[in-house]
Every structure is written in structure tokens, then in C-alpha cells.
């Protein structure tokens, strides 16, 4: 007669099998990257998300399919990483809604739940595209409806869903030209197929199925408890703004910035000095905050002075861990950044908490929600600084109950830096957010990385090892030499002019190499102000920005 209904126990088996299907193929999914860059992470994100779902399912002993589906949804929502993980979590969420109130499920019930699953995933994406994992989710739903009302056997229905989903997946290159150019099918869609394949394999197994462990590297923010207070060399975190007077000597804000950059390392570390519209934002860890303030007074009026004793602050964090009996402060900022230099930069600019993560190591929704709770504020601004973390950050806002979470849709580190510089917590929140958005939109970003495989994109032949110049998300130039790539990209980015250029150097680049790029920009674009930062970011040797 076949399997005509499933209970919670069988659904648990299907969920674990599906998770294993994605986990086993994680590396292959990562390799299905349209761009041949070394940070393909669709498989990693989907594996983390689906394993979080499966682990919650294994904790749920209820015989009800509704309870098991709800557990999977909760796990996926909290564990979601990257855009693919968030969309996957919405598929689980819709599936759970479709099974609400049911103890067992027939093939027809599962078809209805898959339809709800697809509907919710489409709703979660602002501008859904066909040829993506959304399409495969819908294809699975349509296949289930096509067979479930004629065939009762769930095993046969699932095999049909796998077959039809694979057929549609193979059509995705015709739906998205970028897939066709790269000669690949959609990686997220392949992940959905892998899930159904894994579920079908599990269903054929006679006993329980064990969950395979994937890469479980934790992505966590800097935790105060891991630091010995005695190791804090400079006790006072000193921050202030200098409103440069037109009568000041030498008289220009960029000169003030240069002076601070030279002077502050002599009295401390974690130095940041950034000029923006006549204001110089200063940050330094020092044992002599008065000396920093005195230097600022040489250039003009001091504003927003903030001096914290880091040893006492650290002890408070140890005492209260992630919670505090103190009343919440009005506003805090949580940022995501990859590379210790980038983390220090955001801390120096006033971020209350920095989650170390980014492309290829995306934080989960729960990671971001925990950081939001940790900063103990009524309103929290989140800077994802990566297009693949925006949806996750927005989902984290749902998990951080009792906190007003405002996600600035920053696509890059430079956009996040511009928001930090524009932050003015003394003005009304809406005005502050508007100022941040305006600053963010004025920034254009570029990256230099290397190709990990041969391919052809937009008629341009790319060889493994070539240096790729990416501008606002598109590969615009290909070079054989790293320095040539950075210089060519800067020329491309400055073709319409600019006032400030920033060079963040990371993996594969040195301070001397970055200085060479900065000199090139200064020589080819007279009058432009160039700033150089050691970001220590992985994968991208250079990140450039133009304002």
C-alpha cells in the first residue's frame, strides 16, 4: 500500500536526511559561484542553517508533524546565515505554517505545506528573481501538487518532486544569463534539490538517520571575558570631535587629521582620525586623555567628548555577561566586519559591538540578535556591511524582542565606515538614520581579489590566479598583477571624480604596497585626499572607496 501518511518521527527523519543532503554537498555548492572569487559561501550558509533546524528537530520528541515542523522553523530562523540561509529559513517557516494543527500528514497535506513554504520565501525577498532557489522551491511545490492528489504513496511523491526539481534546476541557466555565462546552475537551487534528495535517501533507510556534522566554526563577536584586564595596556578609551576653526594653524581639517595620525600613536594605540565636512573624528586608547584633548584644542572646538575607563568597563562586562541590571542606553551600534584591523576601526569609530564575520563566514541571525541584546540599548543600529548579511540582520531584528532594531543596508565596509562617521547620537534618531543613509549612498566601493577558476564573463576570459577588480558588485577589470589591479581599479573608480579615496589593505598586501597605491592615486588625481588603513581582511587584498 505504501507510505500514505507520516508522523513526527518520520518527519524528523526527513529533516535530518535533508540536512545531510546539503551538508554532504557543501563544498560543491560553494564552488557553484557565478563569479570565480574565493568566497563562495552558499553551501556553507545553507549547511549551517539546515543543521540548526535539524538540531532543534532532534530535541523535539513530539509525535506531531506540526511540532516537529515548528521546531525546524525555529532552528532555521535562529541559525540562518547569508541570503540563501534566510530564504531557506523562510521555506521552513512556511512549511511549518502549512502543517499547523496536524498530528500526521498525508501527501496532500505535504503538498499544501510546500505551497505555503514557497509563498513565504517569495514574500521574504524584496525583488525576487527567477532562476534562483526561489524557483526550485516553487518547482517542488508545483510537482507535489501535480502528483499528490492522484498518488497517495509519499515515497513515490517525494521521488517525483526530486525528479521535477532537478529538471527545473537544469533550466536555471536559461532563466538567468549570468548563470549561462558562467556555465553553472544556481547554487541555492542546487541546495534545495540536495535537501529533497537527502530526505528521499533517508526515507529509504530502515532505521533512524544520524545527523552529519558540517563545519561548525563559531562566528562570534569579541567577548570581553576572554581578555585579562591586566593585559589592557592603555586604560582610557578617548573619543571626541574637533570642529576645525578657519583661523586654526595650519588651518585645514585634512592637516588636522594628518597631525592626529602622527601624534596619537605616541600616546596610545587603536588610533582613528577621520575628517568629514570640517569635523575630525578622533579615537585613541591612552593613559593620558588630556594630551589628546589638548592637541584637539589647537585646531578648534571640541564636541561629543567621551572618555571610558576600559578596565572598569571590562569588569562590568564580566560581571553582567550578556545582560545588565543597568537601564538601557538610548542608542547603540552593532557592526559586522572581517579582519582584526577592520574590527578595531569600527570600535574606534564608536561601534558598541563588532561581530567578526563577512563574506564566507556570515554570522547567523541569532549571532546578530545576541549582539543586539548585549549592547543593552533601546534602539540599535546594525551595519551588515555586506549584501549577503542584510537579510540575516533584518531577521535578527525579529529575534531581538524588546529592542528597536534599525538595519542600515550597508553593502560594504566603506559604506559602514561612512555611517559611523556620520553617526550623531545627540540628534533625533530619524534625523541620524537619514544622515547615515545619505552618507552611505555617497560611497562607492571596489575590491581586488584573485580568480579561483577559469571562466568567461561578459565576453571577458578569466584565468585562475588572475586579479579581479570588482566595483559596486560587478567585475569590471581583470589584471595579471596585484598592484596593477589596485591602480587600474582606482583609475576606473575615479573617472567621475571624487574628494576622498580610502585604501584598506588586507591579505596579500603590505603597508608599502598600499602606500604605493595611495601615491598613484594622489599623482593621477591631484587634490584628492587619500587615507590608508590596515584592515587585515581575508580574501580581498584591497578594498577601495571613493566619496
C-alpha positions as CSV (number, residue, x, y, z in Angstrom):
1,X,0.0,0.0,0.0
2,X,2.9,2.3,0.5
3,X,3.5,5.2,3.0
4,X,0.2,7.1,3.0
5,X,0.9,9.4,6.0
6,X,3.8,10.5,8.2
7,X,4.0,11.4,11.8
8,X,6.5,13.5,13.7
9,X,9.0,10.7,13.9
10,X,9.2,10.2,10.2
11,X,9.3,14.0,9.6
12,X,12.3,14.2,11.9
13,X,14.0,11.6,9.8
14,X,13.2,13.5,6.6
15,X,14.5,16.7,8.1
16,X,17.8,15.1,9.2
17,X,18.2,13.4,5.9
18,X,17.6,16.7,4.1
19,X,20.2,18.5,6.3
20,X,22.7,15.7,5.5
21,X,21.9,16.2,1.8
22,X,23.1,19.8,1.9
23,X,26.0,19.2,4.3
24,X,27.5,16.4,2.1
25,X,27.4,18.8,-0.9
26,X,28.5,21.9,0.9
27,X,31.8,22.3,-0.9
28,X,30.2,21.6,-4.3
29,X,27.6,24.3,-3.6
30,X,30.3,26.8,-2.7
31,X,32.0,26.0,-5.9
32,X,28.9,26.9,-7.9
33,X,29.7,30.5,-7.6
34,X,28.9,32.7,-10.6
35,X,31.9,34.9,-10.0
36,X,35.2,32.9,-9.8
37,X,36.1,34.6,-6.5
38,X,37.4,32.8,-3.4
39,X,34.5,33.5,-1.2
40,X,31.6,31.3,-2.5
41,X,29.6,30.5,0.6
42,X,26.1,29.5,-0.4
43,X,26.8,25.9,0.7
44,X,28.3,26.9,4.0
45,X,25.4,29.2,4.7
46,X,22.7,26.6,3.8
47,X,24.5,23.9,5.7
48,X,24.7,26.0,8.9
49,X,21.1,27.0,8.6
50,X,19.7,23.5,7.9
51,X,21.9,21.9,10.6
52,X,20.5,24.4,13.1
53,X,17.0,23.3,12.0
54,X,17.9,19.6,12.3
55,X,19.4,20.0,15.8
56,X,16.2,21.6,17.0
57,X,14.1,18.8,15.4
58,X,16.2,16.2,17.2
59,X,15.4,17.9,20.5
60,X,11.7,17.6,19.7
61,X,10.2,14.2,20.8
62,X,6.6,15.0,19.9
63,X,4.8,12.6,17.6
64,X,3.1,15.5,15.9
65,X,4.3,16.8,12.5
66,X,3.2,20.3,13.4
67,X,5.5,20.3,16.5
68,X,8.4,18.9,14.5
69,X,7.9,21.4,11.6
70,X,7.7,24.2,14.1
71,X,11.0,23.1,15.8
72,X,12.7,23.1,12.4
73,X,11.4,26.5,11.6
74,X,12.6,28.0,14.9
75,X,16.0,26.4,14.5
76,X,16.4,27.7,10.9
77,X,15.2,31.2,11.8
78,X,17.9,31.5,14.5
79,X,20.6,29.7,12.6
80,X,20.0,31.4,9.2
81,X,23.2,32.7,7.6
82,X,23.5,34.7,4.4
83,X,20.8,35.4,1.9
84,X,20.5,31.7,1.0
85,X,20.1,30.7,4.6
86,X,17.5,33.3,5.3
87,X,15.5,32.2,2.3
88,X,15.8,28.6,3.4
89,X,14.6,29.6,6.8
90,X,11.5,31.1,5.3
91,X,10.9,27.9,3.3
92,X,10.9,26.1,6.7
93,X,8.7,28.8,8.2
94,X,6.0,28.5,5.5
95,X,6.2,24.7,5.7
96,X,5.5,24.8,9.4
97,X,2.6,27.1,8.9
98,X,1.1,24.8,6.3
99,X,1.2,21.9,8.9
100,X,-0.2,23.8,11.9
101,X,-2.6,21.7,13.9
102,X,-1.8,18.4,12.3
103,X,-0.6,15.3,14.1
104,X,0.1,13.3,10.9
105,X,0.4,14.5,7.3
106,X,-0.7,12.9,4.0
107,X,0.8,13.6,0.6
108,X,-1.9,16.2,0.1
109,X,-1.1,17.9,3.4
110,X,2.6,18.0,2.5
111,X,1.8,19.5,-0.9
112,X,-0.2,22.2,0.8
113,X,2.6,22.9,3.2
114,X,5.2,23.1,0.4
115,X,2.9,25.6,-1.4
116,X,2.9,27.7,1.8
117,X,6.6,27.3,2.0
118,X,7.2,28.7,-1.4
119,X,4.8,31.5,-0.9
120,X,6.5,32.7,2.3
121,X,10.0,32.5,0.7
122,X,8.9,34.7,-2.2
123,X,7.4,37.2,0.2
124,X,10.7,37.5,2.2
125,X,12.6,38.7,-0.9
126,X,12.1,42.4,-1.9
127,X,12.8,41.7,-5.6
128,X,12.5,38.0,-6.3
129,X,14.4,36.6,-9.4
130,X,13.6,33.5,-11.3
131,X,16.3,31.0,-11.8
132,X,17.2,31.1,-8.1
133,X,16.4,28.9,-5.1
134,X,13.0,30.5,-5.0
135,X,12.3,29.0,-8.4
136,X,13.3,25.5,-7.2
137,X,11.2,25.8,-4.1
138,X,8.2,26.7,-6.2
139,X,9.0,23.9,-8.6
140,X,9.0,21.4,-5.7
141,X,5.6,22.8,-4.6
142,X,4.1,22.5,-8.1
143,X,5.4,19.0,-8.5
144,X,3.9,17.9,-5.2
145,X,0.6,19.3,-6.2
146,X,0.8,17.6,-9.6
147,X,1.1,14.2,-8.1
148,X,-0.2,14.3,-4.5
149,X,-3.9,14.3,-5.4
150,X,-3.5,11.2,-7.6
151,X,-0.8,9.3,-5.7
152,X,-1.1,8.6,-2.0
153,X,2.3,7.0,-1.5
154,X,4.6,9.7,0.0
155,X,7.7,7.8,-1.1
156,X,6.7,8.0,-4.8
157,X,5.6,11.6,-4.4
158,X,8.9,12.6,-3.0
159,X,10.8,10.8,-5.8
160,X,8.6,12.8,-8.3
161,X,9.4,16.1,-6.5
162,X,13.1,15.3,-6.8
163,X,12.8,14.5,-10.5
164,X,10.9,17.6,-11.4
165,X,13.0,19.9,-9.2
166,X,16.1,18.6,-11.0
167,X,14.6,19.3,-14.4
168,X,13.8,22.9,-13.4
169,X,17.2,23.4,-11.9
170,X,18.8,22.4,-15.2
171,X,16.8,25.2,-16.8
172,X,18.0,27.9,-14.5
173,X,20.9,29.0,-16.9
174,X,18.2,29.9,-19.4
175,X,16.4,32.0,-16.8
176,X,19.5,33.9,-15.6
177,X,22.0,35.0,-18.3
178,X,24.7,35.3,-15.6
179,X,24.4,31.6,-14.9
180,X,24.6,30.7,-18.5
181,X,27.8,32.8,-19.0
182,X,29.4,31.1,-16.0
183,X,28.3,27.6,-17.2
184,X,26.6,26.7,-13.8
185,X,23.2,26.1,-12.4
186,X,22.0,28.2,-9.4
187,X,23.8,27.1,-6.3
188,X,20.9,27.9,-3.9
189,X,18.6,25.9,-6.2
190,X,21.0,23.0,-6.1
191,X,21.0,23.2,-2.3
192,X,17.2,22.8,-2.3
193,X,17.5,19.8,-4.6
194,X,20.1,18.3,-2.4
195,X,17.8,18.7,0.6
196,X,15.0,16.8,-1.2
197,X,17.5,14.1,-2.4
198,X,18.8,13.7,1.2
199,X,15.2,13.4,2.5
200,X,14.4,10.7,-0.1
201,X,17.5,8.8,0.8
202,X,16.7,8.9,4.5
203,X,13.1,7.8,3.9
204,X,14.5,4.6,2.2
205,X,16.7,3.8,5.2
206,X,15.2,1.2,7.6
207,X,16.1,2.9,10.9
208,X,17.0,6.4,12.3
209,X,19.4,8.6,10.4
210,X,22.3,10.3,12.2
211,X,22.9,14.0,11.6
212,X,26.2,14.6,9.8
213,X,28.3,17.4,11.3
214,X,29.4,20.2,8.9
215,X,31.8,23.0,9.5
216,X,30.7,24.4,12.9
217,X,33.3,27.2,13.2
218,X,31.7,29.7,15.6
219,X,31.3,33.2,14.4
220,X,31.3,35.4,17.5
221,X,32.0,38.9,18.3
222,X,34.9,39.9,20.6
223,X,33.9,38.6,24.0
224,X,35.2,40.6,27.0
225,X,35.6,37.6,29.1
226,X,38.4,36.2,27.0
227,X,40.6,39.2,28.0
228,X,42.6,39.6,31.2
229,X,42.1,43.2,32.5
230,X,45.7,43.3,33.4
231,X,46.6,42.9,29.7
232,X,44.9,46.3,28.9
233,X,47.9,48.5,28.3
234,X,46.1,51.8,27.8
235,X,43.2,52.4,30.2
236,X,41.2,55.2,28.7
237,X,39.1,54.9,25.5
238,X,39.0,58.6,24.4
239,X,36.7,59.8,21.7
240,X,35.8,63.3,20.5
241,X,35.1,65.5,17.5
242,X,37.1,68.6,16.6
243,X,35.2,71.3,14.8
244,X,38.2,72.9,13.0
245,X,38.3,76.6,13.2
246,X,39.0,78.5,9.9
247,X,41.6,80.5,11.9
248,X,43.4,77.4,13.2
249,X,47.0,76.7,12.3
250,X,47.8,75.1,9.9
251,X,44.1,75.8,9.2
252,X,42.7,72.9,7.3
253,X,40.8,69.8,8.6
254,X,42.9,67.4,6.4
255,X,46.0,68.9,8.1
256,X,44.5,68.4,11.5
257,X,43.7,64.8,10.5
258,X,47.3,64.2,9.4
259,X,48.7,65.7,12.7
260,X,46.4,63.5,14.8
261,X,47.5,60.4,12.8
262,X,51.2,61.2,13.6
263,X,50.7,62.3,17.2
264,X,48.2,59.9,18.7
265,X,50.4,56.7,18.3
266,X,52.9,58.4,20.5
267,X,50.4,58.4,23.4
268,X,48.4,55.3,22.8
269,X,47.0,52.8,20.3
270,X,43.8,51.9,18.4
271,X,44.1,55.2,16.7
272,X,41.4,56.6,14.4
273,X,41.4,60.1,12.9
274,X,38.9,60.7,10.1
275,X,37.8,64.1,8.6
276,X,34.3,64.7,7.3
277,X,33.0,68.1,6.4
278,X,35.2,70.2,8.7
279,X,34.9,67.8,11.6
280,X,37.7,65.4,12.6
281,X,36.5,62.3,14.5
282,X,39.2,61.2,16.9
283,X,39.6,57.9,18.8
284,X,42.6,56.6,20.8
285,X,43.3,54.3,23.7
286,X,45.6,56.1,26.0
287,X,46.7,56.6,29.6
288,X,46.7,60.4,29.0
289,X,43.4,61.5,27.5
290,X,44.2,65.1,28.4
291,X,47.0,65.2,26.0
292,X,44.7,64.1,23.1
293,X,42.2,66.8,24.1
294,X,44.9,69.5,24.3
295,X,46.1,68.6,20.8
296,X,42.5,68.9,19.6
297,X,42.1,72.4,21.1
298,X,45.0,73.6,18.9
299,X,42.6,73.2,15.9
300,X,39.3,74.3,17.2
301,X,36.3,73.5,19.4
302,X,35.9,70.0,20.9
303,X,32.5,68.3,20.7
304,X,31.0,65.0,22.0
305,X,33.8,64.2,24.3
306,X,33.6,60.6,25.7
307,X,36.3,59.0,28.0
308,X,35.7,55.5,29.3
309,X,37.9,53.5,31.7
310,X,38.3,50.3,29.8
311,X,39.5,48.3,32.8
312,X,36.3,49.1,34.8
313,X,34.1,48.7,31.7
314,X,35.6,45.3,31.0
315,X,35.0,44.2,34.6
316,X,31.3,45.3,34.3
317,X,31.0,43.2,31.2
318,X,32.5,40.2,33.0
319,X,30.0,40.7,35.9
320,X,27.0,41.1,33.8
321,X,27.9,38.9,30.8
322,X,25.3,39.4,28.1
323,X,22.8,41.1,30.4
324,X,22.9,44.1,32.7
325,X,20.8,45.5,35.5
326,X,21.6,48.9,34.3
327,X,18.8,50.8,32.4
328,X,19.2,50.6,28.6
329,X,21.0,53.5,26.9
330,X,19.2,55.3,24.1
331,X,21.2,54.2,21.1
332,X,23.9,51.6,20.3
333,X,25.6,50.4,17.1
334,X,26.4,46.8,16.1
335,X,28.6,46.3,13.1
336,X,29.9,43.2,11.2
337,X,33.5,43.3,9.9
338,X,36.1,40.8,8.8
339,X,39.7,41.3,9.7
340,X,41.2,42.5,13.0
341,X,42.1,45.9,11.6
342,X,38.5,46.4,10.4
343,X,37.2,45.4,13.8
344,X,39.5,47.9,15.5
345,X,38.4,50.6,13.0
346,X,34.7,50.2,13.8
347,X,35.4,50.1,17.5
348,X,37.5,53.2,17.2
349,X,34.6,55.0,15.4
350,X,32.3,54.2,18.2
351,X,30.7,50.9,17.4
352,X,29.4,49.3,20.7
353,X,29.9,45.8,19.4
354,X,31.6,44.3,16.4
355,X,30.8,40.8,15.2
356,X,33.8,39.3,13.3
357,X,32.4,38.0,10.1
358,X,31.7,38.8,6.5
359,X,31.8,37.1,3.1
360,X,32.4,33.3,3.5
361,X,31.9,33.5,7.3
362,X,28.5,35.1,7.7
363,X,27.1,35.5,11.3
364,X,23.7,33.9,11.9
365,X,20.6,35.7,12.8
366,X,21.0,34.6,16.4
367,X,24.6,35.8,16.5
368,X,23.4,39.3,15.5
369,X,20.4,39.1,17.8
370,X,22.6,38.2,20.7
371,X,24.9,41.2,19.9
372,X,21.9,43.5,19.8
373,X,20.8,42.3,23.2
374,X,24.3,42.5,24.6
375,X,24.7,46.3,24.0
376,X,21.7,47.0,26.2
377,X,20.1,49.8,24.3
378,X,16.5,50.8,23.4
379,X,17.4,51.4,19.8
380,X,20.2,49.6,18.0
381,X,21.6,50.4,14.5
382,X,23.0,47.3,12.7
383,X,25.6,47.7,10.0
384,X,25.8,44.4,8.0
385,X,28.5,45.8,5.6
386,X,27.9,43.0,3.2
387,X,24.9,42.4,0.8
388,X,24.8,38.8,1.9
389,X,24.2,39.7,5.6
390,X,21.4,42.3,5.1
391,X,18.5,39.8,5.2
392,X,20.1,38.0,8.1
393,X,20.3,41.3,10.1
394,X,16.7,42.1,9.3
395,X,15.7,38.6,10.5
396,X,17.7,39.1,13.7
397,X,15.6,42.2,14.4
398,X,12.6,39.8,14.8
399,X,14.5,37.7,17.3
400,X,15.7,40.6,19.5
401,X,12.4,41.2,21.3
402,X,12.0,44.4,23.2
403,X,14.7,46.2,21.1
404,X,14.1,48.6,18.2
405,X,16.5,47.3,15.5
406,X,17.3,49.6,12.6
407,X,19.2,47.8,9.8
408,X,21.2,50.2,7.6
409,X,21.6,48.3,4.3
410,X,25.3,48.8,4.0
411,X,26.8,46.7,1.2
412,X,30.4,47.2,2.0
413,X,32.9,48.1,4.8
414,X,33.4,51.6,3.3
415,X,29.7,52.2,3.5
416,X,29.7,51.1,7.1
417,X,32.6,53.4,7.9
418,X,30.7,56.3,6.3
419,X,27.7,55.6,8.5
420,X,29.9,55.5,11.6
421,X,31.5,58.9,10.7
422,X,28.0,60.4,10.1
423,X,26.6,59.0,13.3
424,X,25.4,61.8,15.6
425,X,23.6,60.3,18.6
426,X,22.8,63.7,20.0
427,X,20.2,64.4,17.3
428,X,16.7,62.8,16.9
429,X,17.0,59.1,15.8
430,X,15.2,59.6,12.5
431,X,17.5,62.5,11.5
432,X,20.5,60.4,12.5
433,X,19.4,57.5,10.3
434,X,18.7,59.8,7.4
435,X,22.1,61.3,7.7
436,X,23.7,57.9,7.8
437,X,21.7,56.8,4.6
438,X,22.8,60.0,2.8
439,X,26.5,59.3,3.8
440,X,26.2,55.7,2.8
441,X,24.8,56.4,-0.6
442,X,27.6,58.8,-1.4
443,X,30.2,56.0,-1.1
444,X,31.3,53.7,-4.0
445,X,33.3,50.6,-3.2
446,X,35.8,48.4,-5.0
447,X,37.6,45.2,-4.2
448,X,40.6,43.4,-5.6
449,X,40.8,39.6,-5.2
450,X,42.0,36.6,-7.2
451,X,40.1,34.2,-9.5
452,X,39.8,30.6,-8.3
453,X,38.9,29.1,-11.6
454,X,38.9,29.7,-15.4
455,X,35.7,31.2,-16.8
456,X,34.3,33.7,-19.3
457,X,32.1,36.5,-18.1
458,X,30.6,39.2,-20.3
459,X,33.0,38.0,-23.1
460,X,36.0,38.5,-20.8
461,X,38.3,35.5,-20.4
462,X,39.4,34.9,-16.8
463,X,42.1,32.5,-15.8
464,X,42.7,31.0,-12.4
465,X,45.0,33.3,-10.5
466,X,44.1,36.5,-12.3
467,X,43.3,39.5,-10.2
468,X,39.7,40.6,-10.4
469,X,38.7,44.3,-9.9
470,X,35.1,44.5,-8.6
471,X,33.2,47.7,-8.5
472,X,29.8,48.0,-6.8
473,X,29.4,44.2,-7.1
474,X,30.5,43.8,-10.7
475,X,33.8,42.5,-12.2
476,X,35.0,45.5,-14.3
477,X,38.6,44.7,-14.9
478,X,41.0,41.7,-14.9
479,X,44.7,42.1,-14.3
480,X,47.7,39.8,-14.0
481,X,49.4,41.7,-11.2
482,X,48.0,42.8,-7.8
483,X,49.4,46.3,-7.8
484,X,48.4,46.9,-11.4
485,X,44.9,45.7,-10.5
486,X,44.6,48.1,-7.5
487,X,45.8,51.0,-9.6
488,X,43.6,50.2,-12.5
489,X,40.6,49.9,-10.2
490,X,41.3,53.2,-8.6
491,X,41.5,54.9,-12.0
492,X,38.2,53.3,-13.0
493,X,36.5,54.4,-9.8
494,X,37.8,58.0,-10.1
495,X,36.7,58.5,-13.7
496,X,33.9,60.7,-12.5
497,X,36.0,62.4,-9.8
498,X,35.9,62.2,-6.0
499,X,37.1,64.1,-2.9
500,X,38.3,61.3,-0.6
501,X,39.8,57.9,-1.5
502,X,40.3,55.2,1.1
503,X,42.6,52.2,0.7
504,X,42.1,49.3,3.1
505,X,44.8,46.7,2.6
506,X,44.5,43.1,3.7
507,X,45.6,39.6,2.8
508,X,48.3,39.5,0.2
509,X,49.2,43.3,0.5
510,X,51.7,45.1,2.7
511,X,51.8,48.6,4.1
512,X,54.4,49.5,1.5
513,X,52.3,48.2,-1.3
514,X,49.3,50.2,0.0
515,X,51.4,53.3,0.2
516,X,52.4,52.8,-3.4
517,X,48.7,52.6,-4.4
518,X,47.9,55.7,-2.4
519,X,50.8,57.6,-4.1
520,X,49.5,56.5,-7.5
521,X,46.0,57.9,-6.7
522,X,47.5,61.2,-5.4
523,X,49.6,61.6,-8.6
524,X,46.8,60.8,-11.0
525,X,44.1,62.7,-9.2
526,X,45.6,65.9,-7.8
527,X,43.8,67.4,-4.9
528,X,42.2,64.2,-3.7
529,X,42.6,63.2,-0.1
530,X,43.8,59.6,0.3
531,X,43.5,57.6,3.5
532,X,45.2,54.2,4.1
533,X,44.1,51.7,6.7
534,X,45.4,48.2,7.6
535,X,42.2,46.2,7.5
536,X,43.8,42.7,7.7
537,X,40.7,41.5,5.8
538,X,40.9,38.0,4.4
539,X,40.4,37.1,0.7
540,X,40.4,40.7,-0.6
541,X,43.9,42.2,-0.9
542,X,42.5,45.7,-1.3
543,X,39.2,47.4,-0.6
544,X,38.9,50.9,-2.1
545,X,36.3,53.5,-1.6
546,X,35.6,56.9,-3.3
547,X,33.5,59.7,-1.8
